[in-house]
Amino acid sequence: MTDNNAQPRVGTRPEAPPDRRRWLVLVILLVATFMDLLDVTIVAIAVPSIQQDISATYTAAQWVLAGYSLAFALLLITGGRLGDIVGRKRMFLLGMAGFTLASALCGLAPNPEVLIASRVLQGAMAAMMVPQVISSIQVMFSPRERVAAFSVYGGVAGLATVSGPLLGGLLIKADLLDLGWRTIFLINVPIGLAALVGALVFMKELRTPHALRLDLTGVGIITVTMLLLVYPLMQGREKHWPTWIFAMMAASAVGLVVFAAHQRRRSAQGGSPLVPMELFKEKAFVGGLLVNLVFFAGIVSFFLVFIIYLQAGLDKSVLAAAMANLPWSVGIALASGASFQLAPKLGRTVLHIGTALMTASMVAIILTIQFVGTDVSVWHFVPSMFVGGVGMGLVAPLLVDAVISGVPHHEAGSASGVLSAVQQVGGALGIALIGVIFFGLLGDRAQGVAEANTAPIRAALQSAGAPVDAQRQAVDGFVRCFVDRSAEEDPTAVPVSCRNTDQAAPAAVTRAYAEAATDAGGSCSATR
């Protein structure tokens, strides 16, 4: 967190008078932040519509999601350093223009191949744009104002992270101009153009006075290293964790060592490193990165499981599942404004309060699922989700400030790129770890849960006068179908065991199958 009495660091120039338009510029920067984070989550809601409209396979649809995140993660550190070298305004304009163009290409994509390529371009341009946001806040605002600016930034970032599914569901349901899923991309075009014009007119060029050159060798090493780390985390579960996945992750550790050695050697030779190793001598910087890693791993994985539980376990609609996140968003919006007012008075106690509230929220959600069971509704989660949002609103802004506040201005771009990359890795790591645990539990317990929910099927078959052998075969078929569906990677695929249904079965029997599947799905998803 910022120390308002901190003295300028050795080697840094005295701070220039603050820009009178800095708060207006902050709004423009936050628009870019919101657009980026929204596009990470909003697309997941549109996957079924995309598959149906342009005949995308499940694998192609997954790469619509993964292509953006992968390109974004690979280029974040480079994008941050380019801001230090060529100017943060220039890189922000380049990133925003490219992001807006890529959004238009996504919205107009005639086939899956064009859509995937456009998403990769969109992620790459976001990596040029996003690091300039944090570094510009660091440079534009005094230490006293910086906590307030980062509080607003954290609130907007938190809102965008959890409101993506809700906004995506609303846009698809509205079906503006009969565009369907395309509106989630095309809406970025007018917003991006407005932000582009605003930045061009109001944003001052923020460039380090130090003569810096891009470390191309370092760019190559860190890009390959991030690929070796992020790709396995994103694809490991889908590929069933083969040996080469673990080999890639091990190679990424070697890559980090090689990268650090190259950066030290370049600094010793008087060159400009991509990531100054002096940053890692600061305890606040290193500690802040580790906390951000754990924080994003936890929060991203939680929302993954929660959405799956609501949709697959409780058979809630996309919009209903998205609405369940709304109290969290409201909590963030209310608390983020209060965090910077509380921080000077309570210090790090604000972080303790926020994490305690988030922990209490998770416990309350678990207890709600445990005691209410499959009769739970979205309304049951309103209090606990709101409390969790308040906690996140208190924590998220201060985590960013804790990392960036002590960084010299000429290293702000590099530091913000590292921070954003760590947050991305944290999210990918959380999804990978929770995916192994959550889906592993589903697979292990699917048969037992299915067998425990066959009573409605037996009762309906008995009422219909079915012979005992036919009852047994029907129940066995239901259990086999449920287990196969639980193990299916593609949620749109219908396993062979689920295709041999009796079309002439009485309506009561059909209803019994549906009830048993719903009850079993809810019980299986609720299992911890």
DRENDO-977358 format. One record per residue (C-alpha): residue number from 1; residue in three letters; x, y, z. Coordinates in Angstrom, 1 decimal, padded with zeros to 4 digits, always signed. Layout:
N
NUM_ALA_X_Y_Z
...
end
This chain:
528
1_MET_+000.0_+000.0_+000.0
2_THR_+001.1_+003.5_-000.6
3_ASP_+003.1_+005.4_+002.0
4_ASN_+002.1_+009.0_+001.7
5_ASN_+005.3_+010.2_+003.4
6_ALA_+007.6_+008.2_+001.2
7_GLN_+010.6_+010.0_-000.2
8_PRO_+011.5_+009.9_-003.9
9_ARG_+013.7_+007.0_-004.7
10_VAL_+017.3_+007.5_-005.7
11_GLY_+017.6_+007.9_-009.4
12_THR_+014.1_+009.2_-010.0
13_ARG_+013.3_+012.7_-011.1
14_PRO_+011.1_+015.0_-009.0
15_GLU_+007.4_+014.5_-009.9
16_ALA_+006.0_+017.0_-012.4
17_PRO_+002.9_+019.0_-011.6
18_PRO_-000.1_+016.8_-011.9
19_ASP_-002.1_+016.8_-015.1
20_ARG_-005.3_+018.8_-014.7
21_ARG_-007.2_+016.3_-016.8
22_ARG_-005.9_+013.2_-015.1
23_TRP_-009.3_+012.1_-013.7
24_LEU_-010.8_+012.4_-017.1
25_VAL_-007.9_+010.3_-018.6
26_LEU_-008.5_+007.8_-015.8
27_VAL_-012.1_+007.3_-017.1
28_ILE_-010.8_+006.6_-020.5
29_LEU_-008.2_+004.1_-019.2
30_LEU_-010.9_+002.4_-017.2
31_VAL_-013.0_+002.0_-020.3
32_ALA_-010.1_+000.0_-021.8
33_THR_-009.8_-002.1_-018.6
34_PHE_-013.5_-002.9_-018.6
35_MET_-013.5_-003.9_-022.3
36_ASP_-010.6_-006.2_-021.8
37_LEU_-011.8_-008.0_-018.7
38_LEU_-015.4_-008.2_-020.1
39_ASP_-014.2_-009.9_-023.3
40_VAL_-012.4_-012.6_-021.2
41_THR_-015.7_-013.8_-019.6
42_ILE_-018.5_-012.6_-021.9
43_VAL_-017.7_-015.0_-024.7
44_ALA_-018.2_-018.1_-022.6
45_ILE_-022.0_-017.4_-022.5
46_ALA_-022.1_-017.1_-026.3
47_VAL_-020.4_-020.4_-027.1
48_PRO_-023.6_-022.4_-027.8
49_SER_-024.9_-019.6_-030.1
50_ILE_-021.5_-019.4_-031.9
51_GLN_-021.5_-023.2_-032.4
52_GLN_-024.9_-023.2_-033.9
53_ASP_-024.6_-020.1_-036.1
54_ILE_-021.2_-020.8_-037.8
55_SER_-021.0_-024.5_-037.3
56_ALA_-018.1_-024.4_-034.9
57_THR_-016.9_-027.6_-033.4
58_TYR_-016.5_-027.8_-029.6
59_THR_-012.7_-027.6_-030.0
60_ALA_-013.0_-024.5_-032.2
61_ALA_-015.4_-022.9_-029.7
62_GLN_-012.9_-023.6_-026.9
63_TRP_-010.1_-021.9_-028.9
64_VAL_-012.4_-018.8_-029.3
65_LEU_-012.0_-018.6_-025.6
66_ALA_-008.4_-019.8_-025.2
67_GLY_-006.9_-017.9_-028.2
68_TYR_-007.6_-014.5_-026.6
69_SER_-006.2_-015.5_-023.1
70_LEU_-003.1_-017.1_-024.6
71_ALA_-002.1_-014.2_-026.8
72_PHE_-002.9_-011.8_-024.0
73_ALA_-000.7_-013.7_-021.5
74_LEU_+002.2_-014.1_-023.9
75_LEU_+002.6_-010.4_-024.8
76_LEU_+001.7_-008.6_-021.5
77_ILE_+005.3_-008.2_-020.3
78_THR_+006.5_-007.0_-023.7
79_GLY_+003.5_-004.6_-024.0
80_GLY_+004.3_-003.1_-020.7
81_ARG_+007.9_-002.5_-021.5
82_LEU_+007.1_-001.0_-024.9
83_GLY_+005.0_+001.6_-023.0
84_ASP_+008.2_+002.6_-021.1
85_ILE_+010.2_+002.8_-024.3
86_VAL_+008.0_+004.4_-027.0
87_GLY_+005.4_+006.1_-024.8
88_ARG_+002.4_+005.0_-022.9
89_LYS_-000.1_+007.1_-024.9
90_ARG_+001.3_+005.8_-028.2
91_MET_+001.0_+002.2_-027.0
92_PHE_-002.4_+002.7_-025.6
93_LEU_-003.7_+004.2_-028.8
94_LEU_-002.1_+001.3_-030.8
95_GLY_-003.7_-001.3_-028.5
96_MET_-007.1_+000.4_-028.4
97_ALA_-007.2_+000.8_-032.2
98_GLY_-006.1_-002.8_-032.7
99_PHE_-008.6_-004.1_-030.1
100_THR_-011.5_-002.2_-031.7
101_LEU_-010.6_-003.5_-035.2
102_ALA_-010.2_-007.0_-033.9
103_SER_-013.6_-006.7_-032.2
104_ALA_-015.2_-005.7_-035.5
105_LEU_-013.6_-008.7_-037.2
106_CYS_-014.9_-011.0_-034.5
107_GLY_-018.4_-009.7_-034.9
108_LEU_-018.3_-010.0_-038.7
109_ALA_-016.5_-013.4_-038.7
110_PRO_-018.1_-015.8_-041.3
111_ASN_-016.5_-019.0_-040.0
112_PRO_-014.7_-020.4_-037.0
113_GLU_-011.2_-019.9_-038.5
114_VAL_-011.7_-016.2_-038.9
115_LEU_-013.2_-015.8_-035.5
116_ILE_-010.3_-017.6_-033.8
117_ALA_-007.7_-015.6_-035.7
118_SER_-009.6_-012.4_-034.8
119_ARG_-009.7_-013.4_-031.1
120_VAL_-006.0_-014.0_-031.1
121_LEU_-005.4_-010.5_-032.6
122_GLN_-007.8_-009.1_-030.0
123_GLY_-005.8_-010.6_-027.1
124_ALA_-002.5_-009.4_-028.6
125_MET_-003.8_-005.9_-028.9
126_ALA_-005.2_-006.0_-025.3
127_ALA_-001.7_-006.9_-024.2
128_MET_-000.4_-003.7_-025.7
129_MET_-003.2_-001.6_-024.2
130_VAL_-003.8_-003.0_-020.7
131_PRO_-000.3_-002.5_-019.1
132_GLN_-000.5_+001.2_-020.0
133_VAL_-003.5_+001.6_-017.7
134_ILE_-001.7_+000.7_-014.4
135_SER_+001.6_+002.3_-015.4
136_SER_-000.2_+005.6_-016.4
137_ILE_-002.1_+005.7_-013.1
138_GLN_+001.2_+005.2_-011.3
139_VAL_+002.8_+008.1_-013.2
140_MET_-000.2_+010.5_-013.4
141_PHE_-001.2_+010.5_-009.7
142_SER_+000.6_+011.6_-006.6
143_PRO_+000.9_+008.9_-003.8
144_ARG_-002.0_+010.5_-001.9
145_GLU_-004.3_+010.3_-004.9
146_ARG_-003.0_+007.0_-006.2
147_VAL_-004.8_+004.9_-003.7
148_ALA_-008.1_+006.5_-004.7
149_ALA_-007.3_+006.0_-008.4
150_PHE_-006.4_+002.4_-007.8
151_SER_-009.6_+001.9_-005.8
152_VAL_-011.7_+003.0_-008.7
153_TYR_-009.6_+000.8_-011.0
154_GLY_-010.1_-002.2_-008.7
155_GLY_-013.8_-001.6_-008.5
156_VAL_-014.1_-001.4_-012.3
157_ALA_-011.9_-004.5_-012.8
158_GLY_-013.9_-006.5_-010.3
159_LEU_-017.2_-005.4_-011.9
160_ALA_-016.0_-006.4_-015.3
161_THR_-014.7_-009.8_-014.2
162_VAL_-018.0_-011.0_-012.6
163_SER_-020.5_-009.1_-014.8
164_GLY_-019.4_-010.6_-018.1
165_PRO_-021.8_-013.5_-018.1
166_LEU_-024.7_-011.2_-017.1
167_LEU_-024.0_-008.6_-019.8
168_GLY_-023.4_-011.4_-022.4
169_GLY_-026.7_-013.1_-021.5
170_LEU_-028.6_-009.8_-021.7
171_LEU_-027.1_-008.9_-025.1
172_ILE_-027.7_-012.3_-026.6
173_LYS_-031.3_-012.3_-025.3
174_ALA_-031.9_-008.8_-026.6
175_ASP_-030.7_-010.0_-030.1
176_LEU_-030.2_-006.4_-031.3
177_LEU_-030.7_-006.1_-035.1
178_ASP_-030.9_-009.9_-035.3
179_LEU_-027.2_-010.0_-034.7
180_GLY_-027.3_-012.6_-031.9
181_TRP_-023.9_-013.4_-030.4
182_ARG_-022.2_-010.9_-032.7
183_THR_-023.3_-008.0_-030.5
184_ILE_-021.0_-009.0_-027.7
185_PHE_-018.1_-008.1_-030.0
186_LEU_-019.6_-005.3_-032.1
187_ILE_-020.6_-003.3_-029.0
188_ASN_-016.9_-002.7_-028.5
189_VAL_-016.6_-000.8_-031.8
190_PRO_-018.4_+002.5_-030.8
191_ILE_-017.1_+002.3_-027.2
192_GLY_-013.5_+001.7_-028.5
193_LEU_-013.7_+004.5_-031.0
194_ALA_-015.0_+006.9_-028.3
195_ALA_-012.1_+005.9_-026.0
196_LEU_-009.6_+006.2_-028.9
197_VAL_-010.7_+009.8_-029.6
198_GLY_-010.7_+010.7_-025.9
199_ALA_-007.2_+009.4_-025.4
200_LEU_-006.0_+011.2_-028.5
201_VAL_-007.4_+014.5_-027.3
202_PHE_-006.9_+014.4_-023.5
203_MET_-004.1_+012.0_-022.7
204_LYS_-000.5_+013.4_-022.5
205_GLU_+002.4_+011.3_-023.6
206_LEU_+004.0_+009.6_-020.7
207_ARG_+007.5_+008.4_-021.6
208_THR_+010.5_+007.6_-019.4
209_PRO_+013.3_+010.1_-019.7
210_HIS_+015.8_+007.3_-019.6
211_ALA_+017.1_+006.0_-023.0
212_LEU_+015.7_+002.5_-023.3
213_ARG_+015.8_-000.1_-026.1
214_LEU_+013.7_-003.2_-026.5
215_ASP_+015.4_-006.4_-025.4
216_LEU_+014.4_-008.6_-028.3
217_THR_+016.2_-011.6_-027.0
218_GLY_+014.4_-011.2_-023.7
219_VAL_+011.1_-010.9_-025.6
220_GLY_+011.8_-014.2_-027.3
221_ILE_+012.8_-016.0_-024.1
222_ILE_+009.8_-014.7_-022.0
223_THR_+007.3_-015.3_-024.8
224_VAL_+008.4_-019.0_-025.2
225_THR_+008.5_-019.4_-021.4
226_MET_+005.0_-018.0_-020.9
227_LEU_+003.8_-020.3_-023.7
228_LEU_+005.3_-023.3_-022.0
229_LEU_+003.6_-022.4_-018.8
230_VAL_+000.2_-021.0_-019.8
231_TYR_-000.7_-023.4_-022.6
232_PRO_-000.4_-026.6_-020.4
233_LEU_-002.5_-024.9_-017.7
234_MET_-005.2_-024.1_-020.2
235_GLN_-005.2_-027.4_-022.1
236_GLY_-004.1_-029.9_-019.5
237_ARG_-007.5_-031.2_-018.3
238_GLU_-008.9_-031.4_-021.8
239_LYS_-005.8_-033.4_-023.0
240_HIS_-006.1_-035.6_-019.8
241_TRP_-002.7_-034.4_-018.5
242_PRO_-000.3_-036.4_-020.7
243_THR_+003.4_-036.5_-019.9
244_TRP_+004.3_-033.8_-022.4
245_ILE_+002.1_-031.3_-020.6
246_PHE_+004.1_-031.7_-017.4
247_ALA_+007.3_-031.6_-019.5
248_MET_+006.3_-028.2_-020.9
249_MET_+005.6_-026.8_-017.4
250_ALA_+009.0_-028.1_-016.2
251_ALA_+010.6_-026.5_-019.2
252_SER_+008.9_-023.2_-018.3
253_ALA_+010.7_-023.2_-015.0
254_VAL_+014.0_-023.6_-016.8
255_GLY_+012.9_-020.8_-019.1
256_LEU_+012.4_-018.4_-016.2
257_VAL_+015.9_-019.1_-014.9
258_VAL_+017.4_-018.5_-018.3
259_PHE_+015.3_-015.3_-018.6
260_ALA_+016.5_-014.0_-015.2
261_ALA_+020.1_-014.7_-016.1
262_HIS_+019.8_-012.9_-019.4
263_GLN_+018.2_-009.9_-017.7
264_ARG_+021.0_-009.7_-015.1
265_ARG_+023.6_-010.0_-017.8
266_ARG_+022.0_-007.3_-019.9
267_SER_+021.8_-004.9_-017.0
268_ALA_+025.5_-005.6_-016.1
269_GLN_+026.4_-004.7_-019.7
270_GLY_+024.6_-001.4_-019.5
271_GLY_+021.6_-002.5_-021.7
272_SER_+017.9_-002.1_-021.1
273_PRO_+016.4_-005.3_-019.6
274_LEU_+012.8_-006.2_-020.4
275_VAL_+012.2_-006.7_-016.7
276_PRO_+014.6_-005.0_-014.4
277_MET_+015.7_-007.5_-011.8
278_GLU_+015.9_-004.7_-009.2
279_LEU_+012.2_-004.8_-009.0
280_PHE_+012.4_-008.2_-007.3
281_LYS_+014.6_-006.8_-004.5
282_GLU_+011.5_-004.9_-003.2
283_LYS_+009.7_-007.1_-000.7
284_ALA_+006.4_-005.2_-001.4
285_PHE_+006.6_-006.0_-005.1
286_VAL_+007.4_-009.7_-004.7
287_GLY_+004.9_-010.1_-001.9
288_GLY_+002.2_-008.3_-003.8
289_LEU_+002.8_-010.5_-006.9
290_LEU_+002.4_-013.7_-004.8
291_VAL_-000.8_-012.4_-003.2
292_ASN_-002.2_-011.4_-006.6
293_LEU_-001.3_-014.9_-007.9
294_VAL_-003.2_-016.7_-005.1
295_PHE_-006.1_-014.2_-005.1
296_PHE_-006.8_-014.5_-008.8
297_ALA_-006.4_-018.3_-008.7
298_GLY_-009.0_-018.5_-006.0
299_ILE_-011.5_-016.0_-007.4
300_VAL_-011.5_-017.2_-011.0
301_SER_-011.7_-020.9_-010.1
302_PHE_-014.6_-020.1_-007.7
303_PHE_-016.7_-018.5_-010.4
304_LEU_-015.9_-021.3_-012.8
305_VAL_-017.3_-023.9_-010.4
306_PHE_-020.2_-021.8_-009.3
307_ILE_-021.5_-021.1_-012.8
308_ILE_-021.1_-024.8_-013.7
309_TYR_-023.0_-025.8_-010.5
310_LEU_-025.9_-023.4_-011.4
311_GLN_-026.2_-024.4_-015.0
312_ALA_-025.2_-028.0_-015.2
313_GLY_-026.1_-029.0_-011.6
314_LEU_-029.3_-027.1_-011.0
315_ASP_-030.3_-026.7_-014.7
316_LYS_-030.6_-022.9_-014.3
317_SER_-030.8_-020.8_-017.5
318_VAL_-027.8_-018.8_-018.7
319_LEU_-029.5_-015.6_-017.7
320_ALA_-030.5_-016.9_-014.2
321_ALA_-026.9_-018.2_-013.6
322_ALA_-025.5_-014.8_-014.6
323_MET_-028.0_-012.9_-012.4
324_ALA_-026.7_-014.9_-009.4
325_ASN_-023.4_-012.9_-009.8
326_LEU_-025.2_-009.5_-009.7
327_PRO_-025.1_-009.1_-005.9
328_TRP_-021.3_-009.7_-006.0
329_SER_-021.0_-006.9_-008.6
330_VAL_-023.1_-004.6_-006.5
331_GLY_-020.9_-005.3_-003.5
332_ILE_-017.8_-004.5_-005.4
333_ALA_-019.2_-001.2_-006.7
334_LEU_-020.2_-000.1_-003.1
335_ALA_-017.0_-001.2_-001.4
336_SER_-014.4_-000.1_-003.8
337_GLY_-015.2_+003.5_-003.2
338_ALA_-014.9_+003.0_+000.5
339_SER_-011.5_+001.1_+000.4
340_PHE_-009.4_+004.2_-000.4
341_GLN_-011.1_+006.2_+002.4
342_LEU_-010.5_+003.4_+004.9
343_ALA_-006.9_+002.6_+003.9
344_PRO_-005.2_+005.7_+005.4
345_LYS_-007.0_+005.1_+008.7
346_LEU_-006.8_+001.3_+009.0
347_GLY_-003.8_+000.5_+006.8
348_ARG_-003.5_-003.2_+006.0
349_THR_-006.4_-004.0_+008.3
350_VAL_-008.6_-003.2_+005.3
351_LEU_-007.1_-006.2_+003.5
352_HIS_-007.7_-008.4_+006.5
353_ILE_-011.4_-007.3_+006.7
354_GLY_-011.9_-007.9_+003.0
355_THR_-010.4_-011.4_+002.9
356_ALA_-012.4_-012.3_+006.1
357_LEU_-015.6_-011.2_+004.3
358_MET_-014.7_-013.2_+001.2
359_THR_-014.0_-016.3_+003.3
360_ALA_-017.3_-015.9_+005.2
361_SER_-019.0_-015.6_+001.8
362_MET_-017.5_-018.8_+000.5
363_VAL_-018.5_-020.7_+003.7
364_ALA_-022.0_-019.3_+003.5
365_ILE_-022.4_-020.5_-000.1
366_ILE_-021.1_-024.0_+000.8
367_LEU_-023.6_-024.2_+003.8
368_THR_-026.4_-022.9_+001.6
369_ILE_-025.8_-025.7_-000.9
370_GLN_-025.3_-028.3_+001.8
371_PHE_-028.5_-027.6_+003.7
372_VAL_-030.9_-026.4_+001.0
373_GLY_-029.9_-029.0_-001.5
374_THR_-031.4_-029.2_-005.0
375_ASP_-034.3_-026.9_-004.0
376_VAL_-031.9_-024.0_-003.8
377_SER_-032.7_-020.9_-005.9
378_VAL_-030.7_-018.0_-007.0
379_TRP_-032.2_-015.9_-004.3
380_HIS_-030.7_-018.1_-001.6
381_PHE_-027.2_-016.8_-002.7
382_VAL_-027.9_-013.1_-002.6
383_PRO_-026.6_-012.3_+000.9
384_SER_-023.5_-014.4_+000.7
385_MET_-022.7_-013.2_-002.9
386_PHE_-023.1_-009.6_-001.8
387_VAL_-020.8_-010.0_+001.2
388_GLY_-018.2_-011.6_-001.1
389_GLY_-018.4_-008.7_-003.5
390_VAL_-017.9_-006.2_-000.6
391_GLY_-014.8_-008.2_+000.4
392_MET_-013.4_-008.2_-003.1
393_GLY_-014.1_-004.5_-003.4
394_LEU_-012.0_-003.8_-000.4
395_VAL_-009.2_-006.1_-001.4
396_ALA_-008.7_-005.8_-005.1
397_PRO_-007.7_-002.1_-005.4
398_LEU_-005.2_-002.3_-002.6
399_LEU_-003.5_-005.4_-004.0
400_VAL_-002.6_-003.4_-007.2
401_ASP_-001.4_-000.4_-005.2
402_ALA_+000.7_-002.7_-003.0
403_VAL_+002.6_-003.9_-006.0
404_ILE_+003.0_-000.7_-008.0
405_SER_+003.3_+002.1_-005.4
406_GLY_+007.1_+001.7_-004.8
407_VAL_+008.1_+001.2_-008.5
408_PRO_+010.1_+004.1_-010.1
409_HIS_+008.2_+005.8_-013.0
410_HIS_+010.6_+004.6_-015.7
411_GLU_+009.9_+001.0_-014.7
412_ALA_+006.2_+001.3_-014.3
413_GLY_+005.3_-000.2_-017.6
414_SER_+007.5_-003.2_-017.0
415_ALA_+006.1_-003.7_-013.5
416_SER_+002.5_-003.4_-014.7
417_GLY_+003.1_-005.9_-017.4
418_VAL_+004.6_-008.4_-014.9
419_LEU_+001.6_-007.8_-012.6
420_SER_-000.9_-008.4_-015.3
421_ALA_+000.9_-011.5_-016.4
422_VAL_+001.0_-012.9_-012.9
423_GLN_-002.8_-012.3_-012.6
424_GLN_-003.3_-014.2_-015.9
425_VAL_-001.2_-017.1_-014.7
426_GLY_-003.0_-017.1_-011.4
427_GLY_-006.4_-017.4_-013.2
428_ALA_-005.1_-020.2_-015.4
429_LEU_-003.5_-022.0_-012.5
430_GLY_-006.7_-021.8_-010.4
431_ILE_-008.8_-023.2_-013.3
432_ALA_-006.4_-026.0_-013.9
433_LEU_-006.2_-027.0_-010.2
434_ILE_-009.9_-026.7_-009.5
435_GLY_-010.6_-028.5_-012.8
436_VAL_-008.7_-031.5_-011.7
437_ILE_-010.4_-031.6_-008.3
438_PHE_-013.9_-030.7_-009.3
439_PHE_-014.3_-032.8_-012.4
440_GLY_-012.4_-035.6_-010.8
441_LEU_-014.9_-035.7_-008.0
442_LEU_-017.8_-035.6_-010.5
443_GLY_-016.3_-038.6_-012.3
444_ASP_-015.6_-040.6_-009.2
445_ARG_-018.9_-040.0_-007.6
446_ALA_-021.2_-039.9_-010.6
447_GLN_-022.3_-043.6_-010.4
448_GLY_-023.0_-043.5_-006.7
449_VAL_-025.0_-040.3_-007.0
450_ALA_-027.0_-041.6_-010.1
451_GLU_-027.8_-044.9_-008.3
452_ALA_-029.1_-042.9_-005.3
453_ASN_-031.5_-041.0_-007.4
454_THR_-033.2_-043.8_-009.4
455_ALA_-036.3_-044.1_-007.1
456_PRO_-038.5_-041.9_-009.3
457_ILE_-037.7_-044.0_-012.4
458_ARG_-038.5_-047.3_-010.6
459_ALA_-041.8_-045.9_-009.2
460_ALA_-042.8_-044.6_-012.7
461_LEU_-042.0_-047.9_-014.4
462_GLN_-043.9_-049.9_-011.8
463_SER_-046.9_-047.6_-012.2
464_ALA_-046.7_-048.1_-015.9
465_GLY_-046.7_-051.9_-015.4
466_ALA_-043.2_-052.5_-016.8
467_PRO_-041.7_-056.0_-016.0
468_VAL_-039.0_-056.3_-013.4
469_ASP_-036.3_-057.0_-016.0
470_ALA_-037.3_-054.0_-018.0
471_GLN_-037.2_-051.8_-014.8
472_ARG_-033.7_-053.1_-014.1
473_GLN_-032.5_-052.5_-017.6
474_ALA_-034.0_-049.0_-017.6
475_VAL_-032.3_-048.0_-014.3
476_ASP_-029.0_-049.5_-015.4
477_GLY_-029.2_-047.5_-018.7
478_PHE_-030.0_-044.3_-016.8
479_VAL_-026.9_-044.8_-014.5
480_ARG_-024.7_-045.6_-017.4
481_CYS_-025.9_-042.5_-019.4
482_PHE_-025.4_-040.2_-016.4
483_VAL_-021.8_-041.5_-015.7
484_ASP_-020.9_-041.1_-019.4
485_ARG_-022.3_-037.6_-019.5
486_SER_-020.3_-036.7_-016.4
487_ALA_-017.1_-037.8_-018.1
488_GLU_-017.9_-036.1_-021.5
489_GLU_-015.5_-033.2_-022.3
490_ASP_-017.9_-031.7_-024.8
491_PRO_-021.2_-030.7_-023.0
492_THR_-023.0_-030.6_-026.3
493_ALA_-022.1_-034.2_-027.2
494_VAL_-024.6_-037.0_-026.5
495_PRO_-022.9_-040.2_-025.4
496_VAL_-023.9_-043.4_-027.2
497_SER_-025.4_-044.7_-023.9
498_CYS_-027.8_-041.8_-023.8
499_ARG_-029.2_-042.2_-027.3
500_ASN_-031.0_-045.5_-026.8
501_THR_-034.1_-044.1_-025.2
502_ASP_-037.5_-045.5_-025.6
503_GLN_-039.4_-042.9_-027.6
504_ALA_-042.7_-044.6_-026.8
505_ALA_-042.2_-044.5_-023.0
506_PRO_-045.2_-043.0_-021.1
507_ALA_-045.0_-039.3_-020.1
508_ALA_-044.7_-040.2_-016.4
509_VAL_-041.6_-042.3_-017.1
510_THR_-040.1_-039.6_-019.2
511_ARG_-040.7_-037.1_-016.4
512_ALA_-039.1_-039.5_-013.9
513_TYR_-036.0_-039.7_-016.0
514_ALA_-035.8_-035.9_-016.1
515_GLU_-036.3_-035.5_-012.4
516_ALA_-033.8_-038.1_-011.5
517_ALA_-031.2_-036.5_-013.8
518_THR_-031.8_-033.1_-012.3
519_ASP_-031.6_-034.4_-008.7
520_ALA_-028.4_-036.4_-009.5
521_GLY_-026.8_-033.5_-011.3
522_GLY_-027.4_-031.1_-008.4
523_SER_-026.2_-033.6_-005.9
524_CYS_-023.1_-034.4_-007.9
525_SER_-022.2_-030.8_-008.5
526_ALA_-022.8_-029.9_-004.8
527_THR_-020.4_-032.7_-003.7
528_ARG_-017.2_-031.3_-002.1
end
